[in-house]
Amino acid sequence: MQDGQSLYYPLIFWVIFFVIFYFMLIRPQREREKKHREFVSSLKKGMKIITEGGFLGTIVEVKENTALVKLAENVTVEVLKNSIVGKQPKS
């Protein structure tokens, strides 16, 4: 009987390890991705945003996968919507 029980210990260890791994890494990452997808889908003209590269700008036009962003006077660039990471903080 003792030998049969020892086979379950590695299995129990791996199950516990996976549960901890899931709740500490996988689940929070999925929540961040979901929140970012919701943010990207809510982009609209006039929003002041920050890009992944650190550029600050204002959205001029929103297209299907991209957005036109005004960075400065006479400087407008087209960026992927997924590269927009957040709104500018209000100051």
KOLTIMAR-509939 format. One line per field, with one value per residue: residue in one letter; x, y, z of N, C-alpha, C in turn. Coordinates in steps of 0.02 Angstrom, whole numbers, plus 50000, padded with zeros to 5 digits. Example, Ala and Ser with C-alpha at 12.3 -4.5 7.8 and 13.67 -1.06 7.14 Angstrom:
# KOLTIMAR-509939
r <- (a:s)
n.X <- (50660:50642)
n.Y <- (49716:49888)
n.Z <- (50390:50354)
ca.X <- (50615:50684)
ca.Y <- (49775:49947)
ca.Z <- (50390:50357)
c.X <- (50660:50645)
c.Y <- (49835:50002)
c.Z <- (50390:50394)
***
This chain:
# KOLTIMAR-509939
r <- (m:q:d:g:q:s:l:y:y:p:l:i:f:w:v:i:f:f:v:i:f:y:f:m:l:i:r:p:q:r:e:r:e:k:k:h:r:e:f:v:s:s:l:k:k:g:m:k:i:i:t:e:g:g:f:l:g:t:i:v:e:v:k:e:n:t:a:l:v:k:l:a:e:n:v:t:v:e:v:l:k:n:s:i:v:g:k:q:p:k:s)
n.X <- (50041:50099:50186:50099:50039:50145:50158:50066:50110:50205:50114:50018:50101:50131:50004:49969:50073:50040:49915:49952:50039:49948:49858:49946:50014:49956:49814:49809:49876:49788:49679:49734:49755:49622:49570:49649:49607:49474:49497:49561:49458:49376:49429:49425:49398:49490:49537:49668:49817:49941:50074:50150:50283:50307:50263:50164:50003:49859:49712:49662:49590:49503:49531:49501:49606:49704:49756:49751:49864:49895:50043:50113:50104:50063:50112:50068:50041:50018:49967:49969:49823:49837:49959:49936:49940:49879:49781:49824:49880:49779:49821)
n.Y <- (49940:50058:50086:50117:50237:50326:50357:50455:50574:50650:50687:50762:50866:50928:50968:51061:51152:51195:51258:51364:51430:51464:51556:51656:51699:51670:51701:51840:51899:51873:51950:52079:52085:52078:52197:52289:52263:52306:52442:52481:52460:52562:52680:52847:52992:53137:53096:53103:53021:52893:52815:52652:52676:52788:52909:53056:53106:53162:53086:53091:53026:52871:52713:52547:52455:52542:52707:52881:52993:53146:53219:53338:53510:53505:53375:53219:53051:52879:52750:52582:52522:52437:52476:52583:52626:52688:52821:52995:53063:53174:53342)
n.Z <- (50000:50033:49927:49821:49863:49856:49723:49697:49754:49672:49571:49641:49682:49557:49515:49615:49592:49460:49483:49567:49479:49378:49444:49481:49366:49234:49239:49285:49175:49069:49110:49102:48963:48917:48971:48899:48767:48777:48803:48683:48592:48630:48586:48524:48421:48465:48589:48708:48703:48746:48667:48638:48614:48687:48643:48651:48608:48510:48457:48291:48194:48188:48126:48058:48103:48136:48193:48167:48233:48305:48337:48350:48294:48126:48118:48094:48127:48080:48179:48245:48323:48430:48483:48561:48724:48832:48911:48918:49071:49166:49187)
ca.X <- (50000:50144:50213:50046:50029:50202:50149:50023:50144:50227:50056:49990:50148:50123:49938:49974:50117:50003:49864:49987:50063:49890:49832:49996:50040:49911:49751:49819:49894:49726:49639:49766:49741:49552:49563:49680:49562:49417:49522:49574:49394:49342:49465:49385:49429:49499:49568:49739:49841:50012:50090:50198:50349:50313:50239:50101:49969:49786:49684:49628:49543:49509:49516:49488:49663:49752:49729:49793:49878:49929:50095:50130:50076:50082:50143:50017:50066:49970:49994:49924:49782:49864:50018:49914:49939:49837:49764:49870:49853:49755:49864)
ca.Y <- (50000:50115:50102:50148:50306:50368:50378:50514:50634:50694:50713:50814:50922:50962:51000:51121:51198:51225:51302:51426:51462:51493:51614:51709:51724:51665:51737:51914:51919:51873:52008:52138:52084:52094:52268:52326:52256:52351:52510:52492:52465:52624:52739:52891:53054:53188:53069:53114:52954:52878:52756:52606:52706:52844:52971:53084:53136:53165:53047:53131:52982:52801:52667:52479:52429:52596:52772:52939:53028:53210:53225:53409:53548:53479:53309:53168:52984:52825:52698:52526:52535:52398:52508:52636:52592:52720:52892:53040:53085:53243:53384)
ca.Z <- (50000:50039:49862:49782:49884:49837:49654:49695:49779:49617:49536:49684:49678:49493:49514:49657:49556:49404:49511:49588:49417:49344:49479:49488:49302:49176:49249:49282:49107:49029:49131:49072:48891:48908:48985:48844:48709:48789:48794:48612:48557:48651:48560:48483:48400:48517:48650:48716:48717:48751:48627:48667:48607:48732:48612:48674:48552:48509:48402:48241:48158:48206:48072:48082:48141:48149:48213:48150:48295:48297:48389:48355:48239:48061:48123:48106:48110:48084:48224:48258:48382:48486:48511:48606:48788:48883:48906:48952:49135:49166:49227)
c.X <- (50043:50171:50161:50034:50086:50197:50107:50058:50171:50168:50025:50035:50137:50055:49940:50018:50080:49950:49896:50010:50005:49867:49882:50018:49988:49849:49761:49837:49832:49681:49667:49751:49669:49540:49592:49636:49502:49437:49531:49508:49357:49377:49420:49423:49432:49531:49642:49769:49917:50023:50141:50269:50359:50291:50172:50067:49894:49761:49645:49575:49557:49487:49506:49545:49714:49716:49778:49801:49918:49978:50114:50097:50105:50118:50089:50046:50010:50001:49943:49886:49809:49926:50000:49902:49896:49821:49817:49839:49832:49799:49841)
c.Y <- (50063:50136:50136:50220:50352:50391:50441:50578:50678:50725:50770:50876:50962:50997:51064:51174:51233:51274:51368:51465:51497:51557:51671:51739:51725:51707:51813:51939:51921:51932:52072:52142:52103:52169:52310:52321:52302:52424:52526:52499:52530:52687:52780:52956:53103:53162:53084:53048:52951:52814:52713:52634:52767:52911:52992:53118:53136:53128:53094:53090:52910:52759:52597:52453:52482:52659:52826:52980:53090:53217:53297:53445:53523:53412:53259:53101:52933:52770:52641:52540:52496:52428:52568:52604:52625:52792:52933:53059:53158:53285:53456)
c.Z <- (50000:49970:49817:49800:49861:49764:49649:49716:49722:49579:49576:49681:49614:49487:49555:49622:49500:49429:49533:49528:49382:49378:49485:49420:49246:49184:49248:49212:49062:49047:49102:48997:48877:48918:48928:48782:48717:48779:48720:48574:48575:48626:48516:48470:48458:48581:48650:48742:48724:48710:48663:48664:48651:48702:48641:48615:48560:48448:48356:48206:48181:48147:48102:48127:48161:48172:48190:48214:48280:48355:48402:48297:48174:48063:48143:48084:48116:48126:48229:48322:48443:48518:48555:48674:48841:48867:48940:49019:49132:49213:49229)
***
